[in-house]
């Protein structure tokens, strides 16, 4: 979004990094936009107002108001945003569950809605001192209320059960950030995040012709409170005009309290109740060297060492979730033998942690047949990526790569051998490995159509020797094709069109799942007017409603098929107005990937 909003005249260079150096605090690939130095900004307010109406099965929308004061030494930015996101979904599940050598036919149809009403506020201040040192500070607050209302009809061996579920909850997030950049290459800072989430949930199973005493009612009240602190200090040295040394340390401390009070038929439900306190510390130290050997050859190499420890306390019992260390090398080299030919080699490595809530001994019934279990034994997954890229004429891209993920974790279902119940648990695999070939081919048709075709072929393997009593070692071939076209319909008035789509072949796997084909067709019209200060945008997303693939299991006695309708098809109308020369400013994202899950 930032790259699209920045005028070409302000861009000095764009660096595409398949492996971002550790000093960027970014995992995986990244795009580094280097802007030209601006002259003194006028002391006047700039701003943006944006509203959107979105129609799916239900109407939703969002709005945003931004203000920016570009003083000579001090800048101030303010933001308020609101989102209303109602979503309808429907699922059809058919299964054959073998229990004690007897096959039971399962048919389930479920549908319902959930909605979020989210408010976001932000204030940021930046000040540059006379000696060119700079300090930045910001506050972000997010306040969300959400709820769901669902129903299901389940047929288990010709016995019908009606299920009603619902939830209502809120979450609050406060984040304070501070950064200092010194003229001699030191950057230091940190942030503190407070997060609180509370959800009330109920489930009612009503067997056909049942009396009131035969009904099954489950309720729960769940809470999560997180205090997370992140601190860093990075130093940059210019060894020569062409070589640079970076080193630094990152520190993260998280205190998380998770609680769930469950009841079954108004009596305490111990299996679904817990009160845990997690404490986690992560130290990461790194060093990197980058430089230019010649006009044709440049390189960057880094090594990070991460020390991570987490403990869990409940009912005066304390256990260690993990206590380990890991080393992550990274290497990038670029060779340009001629202006038309660029060769790049990249190696990157990193780690992803499971969410805090998933590490709890939680039990969540979402129907008469399905239940989700937490897993206190989940481990972080490591990610390794290596690739060779060839760029022809600075626009045609061809890349051979391999992604290897030991301890890869994801949620999978398992039909219990002991009862008629499908159990979903997030578990670690032995590994996931993808080897592929990527090609990006831009082309134009006449003077008005600019297109980009992307194709990706994958050899995919997933292996787990400890998945219940059905270990797996599965492979597949997958193809992915994408086409994006920008069409200049008119210059006066300034009207542009975008058409994009992709198709993924029906060969993907996810553990014991076989996934069907998926795709997307979307289109948009943008009218820019009032001296490029105003935009009116009409978008149609997932026109054919094909983004969600079917999911089938037919493996070692496990047999089911899930056809899901997700509310992806959407038509939206947006209006954006900018004044005072407003340009989108880059902001640090708040990492909430491990929050929530109640």
Steps between C-alpha positions, in 0.01 A plus 500: 500500500784739582679434170183571301439827685850648454548711185769370263679836525568437873650151455879486475540121505311181581681199647334159477642279775408132496677477836477819707806565724431465875540873572168563319307290756306349208449130437547363149486707184462879502492801270719792611373830356773766499349847468671812376586766754228762516547870544352685790132423541251780543364538853145406408274208575457223248237232510294223352137396533395157372169315517395165355166324462535124452221259412540128560207294622460787746604863476818619665756770461776704650620855533828674575613854578870593508671828585869580461694810603841520325691752708861586425623297796190347652232300324169379642264240355152410620274216389152371572356199317182294531415161350169316496551147368202263489580159349264217403630144461354158431654153519392158374676208671459136399697227675522128559619436854609143574461408867542142628490370141167671435467782247293800609382750240528865604327789324527855632380832361598810692464869431516829678638850527770674694574869514771735622470868588854630533628847590867597456668816624860606455717798582863531398764768558843527340767759583834561328768675706751752369766227488270285277415250776133401486254375758161342421215416735151367434190362669252261337171383646271234352155431643286222355162346581408181321240229504376193317173314459500157335277198460556146375301191411694178560397149400700226673388156381148633433476676837444872456651757736438874476782721623496867589819690581577862570774721637543858610824668588727801507868563468710802584856574392728783610845539346769758575811520281817705526805511271821700495729528197842655564714660233785252565295195396334394825129422503334397824150479633217275593130462551256381763172330409205433729233266363179380665242271345181366656253265331178338621397190305204263506406177323169316515455152346137390465446138387185439296194437719717555809369596839645800682728274708653345185620832369870574527600853590859627519599852597837662554641835599855547373753775564849580378723780628844562348777736606775496238817712495744519210837680513777529243834669435668488159830653392611571144860574397627602159828311476577658163289683247390164361484277810274509804489315831181455703451334836242513773278336756122453529319408822139393544317434828139380511275428799173333398205399717245266343184390672189307401208410726290228338165356598310198367127498571561775758754287692874564509671359192852431624634374167423836338617716795851622565696793640856528369776759511768491232832682524721524194837662431676516164851635445627549147851623417624547144778631285502569127745622239404646164702654225590544136792309347468672162244654268383147427512322835350579843422285803347495847544235769362477853470264792240518778497304824168470682454380859139435595337376817136467604340366817142425597340518845163357601362384836837564662667269246778637284628344179739601224339534158834540324854605586728492199719694261522523122734651242376666183737574211409732216685568178430709189723546198426692181704469180438722196724393211316737264220753529251247358592217734481481880562185705409482868546230761326520837492290814278589794388336823260591778253366752124533562340452841149362566236728646492536878144362521578186298743388775215460750317175588185646346190311383263671257185322375365661183240233411368164616777335295793744499732613779827697507774416750792717603852360505736600785781308323514707183848605392613796288558422135820592317503627144786470251487640148758489221462623145674608181343786304571612145371842388503577127476857374421607860142374468478127414554293816576127524564339838578149620447455873455260788312561827567258786299525824583252779245482784240659271174538694140523384155387616376166364193282571501140622202266532523354849535121535316517833186706429306668221696822510724685255787657693695800372846556650789723403805276473863505387594301189846354444536747212346668199710552188419686179727512196389722217554710192359853480472718190381862480438626147381860449365606162303779336223500242509825307551813706210455740531150646781400736491141628698260713477122480627289791533123494623277779557124495555315828611157613341475846578252778367471857605234751400412857582166665306576821157614376277289727503141365514606133847635414527657157762580238324672212613671180328688220556732204324837498462774242411864564423757228425871543428784258473867594415771247484879537300668223515873428145566380525878481743778588239780509314409713762283672334157512694179548391138528662201664415136431673225696456131551674181602448125479650232725482141378311239707811327633583681824537304823484595866593206716241232422280755318471507121400849391301576187561767241468866593507825310400862489372754251489864613464833323507868589448847355677811632406857405755760612390864492533842665870532413572146626365580847186286473435141397182301448561125492257223403621147574357153450688228688489123452227536239464123449533424874771240443769594755411229752598144394322184605680285758486121477651224715521136390797359688549189716139475612445876533234613255328839472432785261444866583353746250512850643334815373697800621356847455776618266299638208473875550422823321624822655498873431772718653566872509841645594580869534846637581592859568815699569719266295438205735704187432468168680770463766659169590402380847626212711245221508397360837555125506179340629553162329525316833208676671142378531356165401234480771 
